[in-house]
Amino acid sequence: MARDTLTGGRIRERRLIAGMRQAELAREAGISASYLNLIEHNRRRIGGKLLVNIAHVLGVEPSMLSEGAEAALISTLREAAADADKVQAETERVDEFAGRFPGWAQVLAQSHRRIASLERTVDILSDRLSHDPDLAASLHEVLSTAASIRSTASILAETGDLEAKWRDRFHRNLNEDSLRLAESSKTLVSYLDESDRSENPGSIPREEAEAFCAAQGYHFPELEEGLKTPEEMVEGRSELASRASRRIAVDFLRQYSSDALALPLEPFSEACAKFGPDPALLAGEFGAGIPEVLRRIAAMPETVVPQGAGLVICDSSGGMLLRKNVEGFAMPRFGVPCPLWPLFLALNRPLVALRRDVVQAGRSGAGFTCYAQSWPVNTPDLTENPLYHSVMLILPKPGDEEPASGTVRLGSTCRVCPRQRCIARREPSVLRQDF
Amino acid sequence: MSRRVLLIEDEPNIIEAIRFLLTRDGWDVNTHSDGTNAVEVVQEAKPDLVILDMMLPGRSGMDILRDLREIVELAGLPVLMLTARGQSRDRDMAEKAGVSRFMTKPFSNTEVLTAVRDLVAQASRS
């Protein structure tokens, strides 16, 4: 059975859970009871504003009705099927499989996620062995000292007529090297222990830093009030298990402190209340740059920006430096994001502020207003190249607002984007067009 | 006239052990511990063989080796590279750069001594 024909059944199920009569829901959604009856029995298609209205009345996300609670499960099963080597799964019956055998479907999805996680851990550990300068230096120290001990011990053991002067000198060297080896071994073990103590030994430092920021809601009152330094903020935080993640978090908090100093919480909150989260007006009001204002809006507590605000920052290679999620706007945890994001457009137009209304394909159809600008992070002289970072603020549009003309349709990442004929597609999607 | 070995290594106790080993075998051993000007030191010392550590302060042994091979009169100079990095790609890189022998730490004294004797003998025959 096709997915879109199940929406009516989900509406009915949710209505019954909410204890509402059909007529009651129909009235509140602004339609007749008979029309709702047709929808609930999957005899009328539903989408757009009406779906959003019904979802609002039922107190659920529109995606819960259009995609069902099992949407993530279905998506994972499709990915598992796409990754299966030499096995052709019946992907057209994935809904039926998930519906008839929910337990087995969960087992399969969980196994797929576990495999992906383990593969990533292997990649990270291999990369760490090859490129981690701390580990390389530590191993080099151990091996060099071992080389010295072996060579010296060999001379002492194998040179029969060794003069006392040389013998004493090599004994002294041996003693020094054995102490050094003990120290460098301890350093190496402590380094590896530190990696093991991490909640997720395969996690990427930037993800740990993001988890730390997310746990604080990306708002740090102690920094706003100057009560703590960024270094003090990261001390003893369980999310920041590695040195690398602590350093990334400290860099982020330094930027946060600098923004908070330029745009203090109280006047900035008042200006947000007066103008709304309008970056251009706020930048004019405070004489600040757009990137600072975008970062600052995203750092405001819910009391100031109740609709929430997402933020992404990338470098000029497109590599993600920061992701603050906002409900309804999917950001890939792995893989490369959609190149149609205004974030990347801004990289092509340095220092030009952009505003784009966007809708993400394959989701509930919710709209967002994105503001983006790239800026040079260095101050190059005439012989150096500027290095740009780009920032994008993502503000949800009100649920009942119709998409404006010129709204950009974009995706999360190609692999799970249903827009098959997209000019920016870099790899096939695992989803159908009508998902 | 004894043959000369230039040992470019920054670990003092390894320097002392190798110097002792080679000196007793009849080699004249000079040492140098800084990668920055190592190429100039080789040009001035004109050794029969260079023992070169891969990780040196100032400049990597690999870069020094590449530069040595660019100098016409040093193109055939035997270079024994010592390294704590024994991965195959490091060995491949060293071979592409023109290393004569690649030896991973910890090495045995016999290995070093044999390599030095063999490499200098080969170079004098060619």
Interface residues (C-beta under 8 A of the other chain):
Chain A: S130 A136 L139 H140 L143 S144 T145 A146 A147 S148 I149 R150 S151 T152 S154 I155 E158 T159 W166 R169 F170 N173 E176 D177
Chain B: E11 N13 I14 E16 A17 I18 F20 L21 R24 M55 L82 A84 R85 Q87 T104 K105 P106 F107 S108 N109 V112
